């Protein structure tokens, strides 16, 4: 059984940085394309970032949601079965529950949450102004 466990959320101030982690167990990590999504109260789930199976990090614009480009960076350490989301210059509108997701089927980065088969429980990030 594939399990994803996020950590690193919390309360921060606008302009601060925060790094989220997601550790995967139950499947060979290099078979998984990984993504981060977020959902704020009353809003739809939003794609934040994605990374290919064998990439260590990416700055490709298509790997990021429009609202986080240039501020967030996704990376992974396959030897640790972990994907990270480095969040810089945080804004109050970044406040949301952040979810880690894994896709074993498509082989490419999808912005559609429906194409990810496995999800973590989420970690709350709150940015105060």
C-alpha positions as CSV (number, residue, x, y, z in Angstrom):
1,X,0.0,0.0,0.0
2,X,1.4,3.4,-1.0
3,X,1.5,6.0,1.7
4,X,2.4,9.6,1.4
5,X,3.1,11.7,4.6
6,X,3.5,15.4,4.4
7,X,5.2,17.6,7.0
8,X,6.4,21.1,7.4
9,X,3.2,23.1,7.5
10,X,2.5,25.8,10.1
11,X,1.9,29.4,10.7
12,X,4.3,31.9,9.0
13,X,4.3,35.6,8.2
14,X,4.0,37.2,4.8
15,X,7.4,37.2,3.1
16,X,8.7,34.2,5.1
17,X,9.9,30.9,3.6
18,X,8.8,27.4,4.4
19,X,9.7,24.0,3.1
20,X,7.2,21.1,2.9
21,X,8.3,17.5,2.8
22,X,6.5,14.4,1.6
23,X,7.8,11.0,2.2
24,X,6.6,8.0,0.3
25,X,6.5,4.4,1.2
26,X,5.1,1.2,-0.3
27,X,6.3,1.7,-3.8
28,X,9.6,2.3,-5.6
29,X,9.8,6.1,-5.5
30,X,11.4,6.4,-9.0
31,X,8.3,5.0,-10.6
32,X,6.3,7.9,-9.3
33,X,5.7,11.3,-10.9
34,X,5.1,13.6,-7.9
35,X,2.9,16.7,-7.5
36,X,1.9,19.2,-4.9
37,X,-1.6,20.6,-4.8
38,X,-3.4,23.0,-2.4
39,X,-6.9,23.8,-1.4
40,X,-8.0,26.9,0.4
41,X,-11.4,27.1,2.2
42,X,-14.2,27.5,-0.3
43,X,-11.9,27.1,-3.3
44,X,-11.2,24.3,-5.7
45,X,-8.0,22.3,-5.4
46,X,-5.2,24.0,-7.3
47,X,-2.1,22.5,-8.9
48,X,1.1,23.9,-7.3
49,X,4.0,22.0,-8.8
50,X,5.1,18.7,-10.3
51,X,8.3,16.8,-10.9
52,X,9.2,13.9,-13.1
53,X,10.4,10.6,-11.8
54,X,14.1,11.0,-12.4
55,X,14.4,14.8,-12.0
56,X,16.0,16.2,-8.8
57,X,14.5,19.6,-9.3
58,X,13.0,21.7,-11.9
59,X,12.6,25.3,-12.9
60,X,10.5,24.6,-16.0
61,X,7.6,27.0,-16.0
62,X,5.1,24.3,-16.9
63,X,6.0,22.5,-13.7
64,X,4.4,25.2,-11.6
65,X,1.0,26.8,-11.1
66,X,0.8,30.3,-12.3
67,X,0.3,31.8,-8.9
68,X,3.6,30.3,-7.5
69,X,6.0,30.6,-10.4
70,X,9.2,32.2,-9.4
71,X,8.5,31.7,-5.7
72,X,8.2,28.0,-5.2
73,X,10.6,25.2,-6.1
74,X,9.8,21.5,-6.2
75,X,12.6,19.0,-5.8
76,X,13.1,15.3,-4.9
77,X,15.7,13.1,-3.4
78,X,15.0,9.6,-4.7
79,X,17.4,8.0,-2.2
80,X,15.2,9.4,0.6
81,X,11.8,8.7,-1.1
82,X,11.0,12.3,-0.5
83,X,9.7,15.3,-2.5
84,X,10.1,18.8,-1.2
85,X,8.3,22.1,-1.9
86,X,10.4,25.1,-1.0
87,X,8.1,28.1,-0.6
88,X,9.6,31.6,-0.6
89,X,8.1,35.1,-0.4
90,X,4.9,33.6,1.0
91,X,1.7,35.6,0.7
92,X,-1.6,35.4,2.7
93,X,-3.2,34.0,-0.5
94,X,-0.9,31.0,-0.2
95,X,-2.8,29.9,2.9
96,X,-4.2,26.5,2.2
97,X,-4.0,22.8,3.0
98,X,-1.1,21.5,0.9
99,X,-1.3,17.9,-0.5
100,X,1.3,15.7,-1.9
101,X,0.2,13.4,-4.7
102,X,1.8,10.6,-6.7
103,X,1.1,9.3,-10.2
104,X,2.3,5.9,-11.4
105,X,0.4,5.8,-14.7
106,X,0.8,8.8,-16.9
107,X,4.5,9.4,-16.8
108,X,4.2,13.2,-17.3
109,X,3.3,16.1,-15.0
110,X,-0.4,16.7,-14.9
111,X,-2.2,19.7,-13.5
112,X,-5.3,17.5,-13.0
113,X,-5.6,16.0,-9.6
114,X,-7.8,13.2,-11.0
115,X,-4.7,11.8,-12.7
116,X,-2.9,11.2,-9.5
117,X,-3.6,7.9,-7.8
118,X,-2.2,8.4,-4.3
119,X,-2.5,11.3,-1.9
120,X,-1.2,12.4,1.4
121,X,-3.4,13.6,4.3
122,X,-2.4,17.3,3.8
123,X,-0.5,19.8,5.8
124,X,-1.9,23.3,6.7
125,X,0.1,26.3,5.8
126,X,-1.2,29.6,7.1
127,X,0.4,32.9,6.1
128,X,-0.5,35.9,8.2
129,X,-0.3,39.5,6.8
